[in-house]
């Protein structure tokens, strides 16, 4: 008599989907109906296929409704991992509405998150244009980013806050130097 092969261990996401379904008291069919998906899609998710995008967001919302923070975090993390690492989505404005932009950027570690929080606070600062020193620092940051003069964001912040007109005055800067004769970048 042939023995059955040992069943594979479920992935974290597959187990989380089954856990969410159980918390809701749904069969696979009821769960698929709730999410607007085919039954076999739910079956594949519970067998190891990874959901992406809107499905992960929808599952995160369902987890929040049943109050399971672990599942909310897991589905949110999986969504962010499946999303583009960084990007800008622009929706053009109409005659009576301004353009809208959405920025995504993967942040790793406390320092990167802290820097992003600073930029978000600046974005919400209503008197930003009135603060000439701050606007000048932001212009310098923009210039450094566009020209690739800084090796990372902390270098760009340091340079923007201390830099004069000549970036070569700051030896810690990983900037590109150009040849006066050819105008081409030197390593």
KATA-V538649 format. One record per backbone hydrogen bond with DSSP energy under -1.0 kcal/mol. NH is the residue of the N-H (numbers start at 1). CO is the residue of the C=O. Records with the same first field share a line. If there is no record, write none. Layout:
NH: CO, CO
This chain:
15: 11
16: 12
17: 13
18: 14
19: 15
20: 16
21: 17
22: 18
23: 19
24: 20
26: 21
31: 27
32: 28
33: 29
34: 30
35: 31
37: 32
42: 38
43: 39
44: 40
45: 41
46: 42
49: 44
55: 52
57: 53
58: 54
59: 55
60: 56
61: 57
62: 58
63: 59
64: 60
65: 61
66: 62
68: 63
69: 67
72: 68
73: 69
74: 70
75: 71
76: 72
77: 73
78: 74
79: 75
80: 76
81: 77
82: 78
83: 79
87: 104
89: 102
91: 100
100: 91
102: 89
104: 87
106: 85
113: 109
114: 110
115: 111
116: 112
117: 113
118: 114
119: 115
120: 116
121: 117
122: 118
123: 119
124: 120
125: 122
128: 125
131: 128
132: 130
135: 131
136: 132
137: 133
138: 134
139: 135
140: 136
141: 137
142: 138
143: 139
144: 140
145: 141
146: 142
147: 143
149: 144
156: 152
157: 153
158: 154
159: 155
160: 156
161: 157
162: 158
163: 159
169: 166
170: 167
173: 170
175: 173
179: 184
183: 179
186: 177
